[in-house]
Amino acid sequence: MDVGLVSALIIAITAVIGLIITSVLNVLKRKDELNELENKRLFDVTQSISSDSEVSRSTALSYFPTFFNSKSLCQRANDILVHYLTSERNHSLQLACLDALLKAGKDNLRDTLTRLYDINKSTWFELSKTIRETGEVSGTTNDRVRPLNQILQITKEGISRILIQEQFAEVDLSEARLDGINLQGAYMERVNLSEATLSYANLKRTKLRGANLDFAILVGAYMEDTDLTDASLSRTAFCGARMRRIEIDDRDLQDAFWEGAFVHEGSILQEMLEKSNVDYTKALDRTEVWYERELDWRSIWKSIDSRSLQAYWQSDLGPSEVTAFLIKADQGFERTESSDHNDGVYRVEGEYLLDRIHRYAYVWGMRTLKSGIPSSWDAFHWLI
């Protein structure tokens, strides 16, 4: 091959490579410039969220969903919104924040759901601690209690809207405080709701197939066309629940509590309850349900008559169950006939009214058993 031709070819190839490198560098530079511009926009919008002006905060929130289109900023934008959601005190702006969050993709919403659940649990822990410290009897006056109540409510609202909008299976919501939540039509197959409180929740058309509802509280819940097929119902409290056209598989239902439940006449659930010899129609004038925690034990207490309750304890460390009777005393309860022979006294030190309409309260105190030194206990108490 002619030497001149080879030289020309090398020069041409070198020029092309140079052009390619220049183009790539320009693209990277442009990308960096765009990223820098997007970061600045996110910073500016975030600053507006912190403005004293409600109009500025509302405008900034409406702009936030545009950042979900950026892979580099999506997670940061989501984090900022979740943080703002639980720190804003204006409820209409909290709802605007939720609207922005719900425009993220499904993967981001799953992450948001997990974070709201974590905040829900940690907020309740802080709220219960604050209630005990302040000796409050309701959440309407105390400046320390009120904002924590507000965070609890907005996390519940966020969880509700995410679960109604998207289909999520195998979500962990154990021990969540979701009383009064609207989950109408939500798809929640194999969700873990063990030890969660969902009293007076709207569970119409909710898909709870294969869900773990062990020790969950569904007192007064509205359940119509609700799917409970293959759900685990060990010590689940359905007392006072309104139940119509429930989908449930053929099984023994004696492990759950059904006192005072309104079961649709001629339904499959009614057939299963009668087959299990469960007298769900038996309701006292003042049916009580307690969900109680002490050390590594959890328990459900339910009324037998006006002065006594039957209690079922299970340890977090193992499957063994302890049963006993609790007799009302002047300052609490006397524990008798314990299956582990560990009788004692549960002294009530305080009560905080969570819901006046549904007569739902948080109660705490100290208990002393034959087995050892006193320890604290606390409980949720429903009067139906």
C-alpha positions in Angstrom: 0.0 0.0 0.0 1.2 3.5 -0.8 2.9 5.2 2.2 1.1 8.5 1.5 -2.2 6.7 1.5 -1.5 5.0 4.8 -0.5 8.3 6.4 -3.6 10.0 5.1 -5.7 7.2 6.5 -4.0 7.4 9.9 -4.6 11.1 10.0 -8.3 10.7 9.1 -8.8 8.0 11.7 -7.0 10.2 14.3 -9.3 13.1 13.4 -12.4 11.0 13.7 -11.3 9.6 17.1 -10.6 13.2 18.1 -14.0 14.3 17.1 -15.6 11.3 19.0 -13.6 12.1 22.1 -14.5 15.8 21.8 -18.2 14.9 21.4 -18.2 12.6 24.4 -16.5 15.2 26.5 -19.0 17.8 25.4 -21.9 15.4 26.2 -20.4 14.7 29.7 -19.8 18.4 30.2 -23.4 19.1 29.2 -24.6 16.3 31.5 -22.6 17.8 34.4 -24.0 21.2 33.6 -27.6 19.8 33.5 -27.0 17.9 36.8 -25.6 21.1 38.3 -28.6 23.0 37.1 -31.0 20.3 38.4 -29.3 20.3 41.7 -29.6 24.0 41.9 -33.3 23.8 41.0 -33.8 21.2 43.7 -32.0 23.3 46.2 -34.0 26.4 45.3 -37.3 24.6 45.5 -36.3 23.0 48.8 -35.5 26.5 50.1 -39.0 27.6 49.1 -40.5 24.8 51.1 -38.9 26.3 54.2 -40.4 29.7 53.4 -42.7 31.4 55.9 -45.2 32.0 53.1 -47.8 29.3 52.6 -48.2 30.3 49.0 -44.4 29.8 48.3 -44.5 26.4 50.1 -47.6 25.3 48.1 -46.0 26.4 44.8 -42.7 24.5 45.6 -44.6 21.4 46.4 -46.5 21.4 43.1 -43.1 21.6 41.3 -41.5 18.7 43.1 -42.8 15.8 41.0 -40.7 17.1 38.1 -37.6 15.8 39.9 -39.0 12.2 39.9 -38.0 12.1 36.2 -34.3 12.5 37.1 -32.6 9.3 38.2 -30.0 11.3 40.1 -32.5 13.4 42.0 -35.5 11.1 42.4 -34.4 9.6 45.7 -33.3 12.9 47.2 -36.5 14.6 46.2 -38.5 11.7 47.8 -36.4 12.0 51.0 -37.1 15.7 51.2 -40.8 15.3 50.7 -41.1 12.6 53.4 -39.2 14.8 55.8 -41.3 17.8 55.0 -44.5 15.7 55.3 -43.8 15.0 58.9 -42.6 18.4 59.9 -45.2 20.7 58.2 -48.0 21.7 60.6 -50.5 23.0 58.0 -52.7 20.1 57.1 -53.6 21.4 53.6 -49.9 21.6 52.8 -49.3 18.1 54.2 -52.0 16.9 51.7 -50.2 18.7 48.9 -47.0 17.0 49.9 -48.8 13.6 49.8 -50.1 14.5 46.4 -46.5 15.1 45.2 -45.2 11.9 46.8 -47.9 9.8 45.1 -46.6 10.9 41.7 -43.4 9.0 42.2 -42.9 5.6 40.6 -44.0 2.4 42.3 -40.5 1.5 43.5 -40.2 4.9 45.2 -43.7 4.5 46.7 -42.7 1.2 48.3 -39.7 2.9 49.9 -42.0 5.8 51.0 -44.5 3.3 52.5 -41.7 1.7 54.5 -40.5 5.0 55.8 -43.9 6.2 56.8 -44.4 2.9 58.6 -41.1 3.4 60.5 -42.1 7.0 61.4 -45.6 5.8 62.5 -44.0 3.3 64.9 -41.3 5.6 66.3 -43.8 8.4 66.7 -46.1 6.3 68.7 -43.2 5.2 70.9 -42.3 8.9 71.5 -46.0 9.9 72.0 -46.6 7.2 74.6 -43.5 8.2 76.4 -44.5 11.8 76.4 -48.0 11.0 77.6 -46.6 9.1 80.5 -44.2 11.9 81.4 -46.8 14.7 81.2 -49.7 12.8 82.7 -52.0 14.1 79.9 -55.6 12.7 79.7 -56.3 13.9 76.2 -54.3 15.3 73.2 -56.0 18.6 72.8 -54.0 20.9 75.0 -50.4 19.8 75.5 -47.9 21.4 73.1 -45.6 18.3 73.3 -48.4 15.8 72.6 -50.3 17.6 69.8 -47.6 17.7 67.2 -46.8 14.0 67.7 -50.5 13.2 67.3 -50.5 15.2 64.0 -47.5 13.2 62.7 -49.2 9.9 63.6 -52.3 11.0 61.7 -50.4 12.1 58.5 -48.4 8.9 58.4 -51.7 6.9 58.6 -53.1 9.0 55.8 -50.0 8.5 53.7 -50.0 4.7 54.2 -53.7 4.7 53.3 -53.3 6.6 50.1 -50.3 4.6 48.9 -51.9 1.2 49.6 -55.1 2.2 47.8 -53.2 3.6 44.8 -50.7 0.7 44.3 -50.8 -3.0 44.7 -48.2 -4.1 47.3 -47.9 -7.7 48.6 -45.8 -8.9 51.6 -45.5 -5.4 53.2 -44.5 -5.3 56.8 -46.9 -3.2 58.9 -46.7 -5.1 62.2 -47.4 -3.0 65.3 -48.5 -0.1 63.2 -51.1 2.3 64.7 -53.7 2.5 62.0 -57.0 3.1 63.9 -59.7 4.5 61.7 -57.6 4.1 58.5 -59.4 3.9 55.1 -58.1 0.9 53.2 -61.2 0.5 51.0 -60.3 -1.6 48.0 -56.6 -1.9 48.9 -54.6 -4.9 47.7 -52.7 -6.3 50.7 -52.0 -9.9 50.1 -49.6 -11.6 52.6 -49.2 -8.3 54.4 -47.9 -8.5 58.0 -50.4 -6.8 60.3 -49.5 -8.7 63.4 -50.1 -6.7 66.6 -51.3 -3.7 64.5 -54.3 -1.7 65.7 -57.0 -1.1 63.0 -60.0 -0.4 65.1 -62.9 1.2 63.2 -60.9 0.9 60.0 -62.7 0.8 56.6 -61.7 -2.5 55.1 -64.4 -2.7 52.5 -63.2 -4.8 49.5 -59.7 -5.0 51.1 -57.7 -8.0 49.9 -56.1 -9.6 52.9 -55.5 -13.0 51.4 -52.7 -14.8 53.3 -52.2 -11.8 55.6 -50.8 -12.2 59.1 -53.4 -10.7 61.5 -52.2 -12.5 64.7 -52.9 -10.3 67.8 -54.2 -7.6 65.5 -57.1 -5.4 66.7 -60.0 -4.9 64.3 -62.5 -3.8 66.9 -65.5 -2.0 65.2 -63.9 -2.4 61.7 -66.2 -2.1 58.7 -65.6 -5.2 56.6 -67.7 -5.8 53.4 -66.5 -8.1 50.6 -63.3 -8.4 52.5 -61.0 -11.3 51.5 -59.6 -13.1 54.6 -58.7 -16.3 52.7 -55.7 -18.1 54.2 -55.2 -15.2 56.6 -53.6 -16.1 60.0 -56.1 -15.1 62.7 -54.5 -16.2 66.0 -56.0 -14.0 68.8 -57.3 -11.5 66.3 -60.0 -9.3 67.9 -63.0 -8.8 65.6 -65.2 -7.6 68.5 -67.9 -5.2 67.4 -66.8 -5.5 63.7 -69.4 -5.1 61.0 -68.9 -8.1 58.6 -70.8 -8.7 55.4 -69.9 -11.1 52.6 -66.5 -12.0 54.0 -64.4 -14.4 51.9 -62.9 -16.9 54.2 -61.7 -20.6 53.9 -63.1 -23.5 55.8 -61.3 -23.7 59.2 -61.7 -23.5 63.0 -62.2 -19.9 64.0 -62.0 -20.3 67.8 -58.5 -18.7 68.1 -60.0 -15.3 67.2 -62.3 -13.1 69.3 -65.8 -12.4 67.7 -67.9 -11.1 70.6 -70.4 -8.5 69.4 -69.4 -8.8 65.8 -72.2 -8.1 63.3 -72.1 -11.1 60.9 -74.3 -11.1 57.9 -77.1 -13.7 58.2 -76.6 -16.7 56.0 -73.0 -15.9 55.1 -70.1 -18.3 54.8 -68.5 -16.6 57.8 -71.6 -17.3 59.9 -71.5 -20.9 58.8 -67.8 -21.2 59.8 -68.4 -19.6 63.2 -71.3 -21.9 64.0 -69.3 -24.8 62.8 -66.5 -23.7 65.2 -69.0 -23.4 68.0 -68.3 -19.7 68.4 -71.1 -17.6 69.9 -70.3 -14.3 68.2 -73.8 -13.0 69.2 -72.7 -12.9 72.8 -72.0 -9.2 73.7 -72.0 -7.5 77.1 -73.5 -4.1 77.7 -69.9 -2.9 78.1 -67.6 -5.2 76.1 -63.9 -4.4 76.7 -60.9 -5.3 74.6 -57.3 -4.7 75.7 -54.1 -5.1 73.7 -51.3 -5.1 76.4 -47.5 -5.2 76.4 -45.1 -6.0 79.2 -41.4 -6.8 78.7 -41.2 -9.4 75.9 -44.9 -10.4 76.3 -48.0 -9.3 74.4 -51.6 -10.1 75.3 -55.2 -9.7 74.5 -57.7 -9.2 77.3 -61.5 -9.5 76.7 -64.5 -9.1 78.9 -66.2 -12.1 80.5 -68.6 -10.0 82.6 -68.6 -6.5 84.1 -65.9 -7.3 86.6 -63.6 -9.8 85.0 -61.6 -10.4 81.8 -59.9 -13.4 80.2 -56.3 -12.8 79.1 -54.0 -14.6 76.6 -50.3 -13.9 76.7 -47.7 -14.9 74.1 -43.9 -14.2 74.4 -41.9 -12.6 71.6 -39.3 -15.3 72.3 -41.4 -18.3 71.6 -44.8 -19.8 70.7 -45.9 -20.8 74.2 -49.1 -19.2 75.5 -50.1 -18.2 79.0 -53.7 -17.7 80.1 -55.2 -16.1 83.2 -58.2 -14.2 84.5 -58.1 -10.6 85.5 -60.4 -9.3 88.2 -61.0 -5.5 88.4 -59.8 -3.9 91.6 -59.7 -0.4 93.0 -56.5 0.6 91.3 -56.2 -1.9 88.5 -56.5 -5.7 88.2 -55.7 -8.8 90.1 -54.3 -11.6 87.9 -55.6 -15.1 89.0 -55.6 -18.7 87.9 -52.6 -18.2 85.7 -51.6 -21.2 83.6 -48.0 -20.6 84.6 -49.0 -20.1 88.3 -47.6 -16.5 88.0 -50.5 -14.5 89.6 -50.1 -10.9 90.7 -51.4 -7.4 90.4 -51.6 -4.9 87.5 -51.8 -1.4 88.9 -53.1 1.4 86.6 -51.1 4.7 86.9 -52.6 6.7 84.1 -55.0 6.8 81.2 -55.0 8.9 78.0 -58.1 9.2 75.9 -57.2 8.7 72.2 -60.8 8.8 70.8 -63.8 10.1 72.6 -66.3 8.9 70.1 -65.1 5.3 70.0 -64.0 5.2 73.7 -60.5 4.2 72.9 -57.7 4.9 75.4 -54.0 4.3 76.2 -53.4 3.0 79.7 -50.2 2.4 81.6 -48.9 1.2 85.0 -46.8 -1.2 87.0 -47.3 -4.9 87.5 -46.0 -7.2 90.2 -46.0 -11.0 89.7 -44.9 -13.8 92.0 -42.0 -14.5 89.7 -40.0 -11.4 90.4 -39.6 -7.6 90.7 -42.2 -5.1 89.4 -42.1 -4.0 85.7 -44.1 -1.5 83.6 -47.0 -2.4 81.4 -49.1 -0.5 78.9 -52.1 -1.2 76.8 -54.7 0.0 74.4 -58.3 -0.2 75.7 -61.5 -0.3 73.7 -64.9 0.0 75.3 -67.6 -1.3 72.8 
